[in-house]
Amino acid sequence: MAYSEYSFNAEAIIESLRRRVIDWEKKHWNPYPWRVERTPYKVLIAEILLKRTTRQAVSREFPKFIEKFPEPQKLHNASLEEIAEALRHLGLYRQRAEQLKALAGALVKEYGGKIPDTWDELIKLPGIGPYVAGAVLSFGYGKPAPVIDSNVMRLLNRLTGLKFDGVGEYLQLLWRLVPEKDHEYFNYGLIDLGAFVCRYGRPNCAVCPLNDLCVTLAESRRSDEAKRLKEIYHVIRSKKS
């Protein structure tokens, strides 16, 4: 689709962006263990294990870890050494074990072993930031919420051409973009597009479903359209929901 079809209308661009990301993800979705039969607890554990670790490594270890520690109470009752041993093949196992032990303690003592279902409660938990909070809400509870990691931030930088002053400004934009329906596919899509298409080294712009909505790509071809697109993204980020 050409830029002219949108007349640089913010709502039209938002809807097109959502549809394209969701459609792309539905075609490229991978059934990683933590994406199948999701629960808030499984999502929470998976996101902690995925930090600084490949998806392939976590795919091997996640099912075994969940089988051994199927709920927060089991994790809370386990010794630090037992948790660390279960994580030994992932690396950073001592650090992860300490975080999981502290997290399980907070869940058991403060929430009776349940996973909170609000943003404000989730980000208060030990070691839980905006990324994990959003993942638990969207993937675990099925509630529309942004999921932001380094891949998503890189994609948004290139797509919008905007400067972001910290995670808060990325979230401000994402809260406007995340749809009510299919938000799980939208969030997975942004993550996967950032990881496999809008890559750190050499982005594969030719296959990106957002290439004609991308300010960075437009700047190399049509500076006037890039400027107008960038202005629209600024409006989207600034607009109150």
MOPEJO-V685188 format. One record per pair of residues at least 12 apart in sequence whose C-alpha atoms are under 6 Angstrom apart, sorted by sequence separation. I is the first residue (numbers start at 1). J is the second residue. If there is no record, write none. Layout:
I_J + I_J
This chain:
134_146 + 135_147 + 84_97 + 134_147 + 83_97 + 131_147 + 131_148 + 103_126 + 76_104 + 146_174 + 76_105 + 146_175 + 72_104 + 144_180 + 152_190 + 144_183 + 152_191 + 155_194 + 147_187 + 151_191 + 72_113 + 152_194 + 151_194 + 151_195 + 139_184 + 138_184 + 161_215 + 159_214 + 160_215 + 161_216 + 159_215 + 158_216 + 173_237 + 172_237 + 160_230 + 160_233 + 44_136 + 43_136 + 40_136 + 43_140 + 40_140 + 39_140 + 38_140 + 22_185 + 22_186 + 25_189 + 21_186 + 21_189 + 10_232
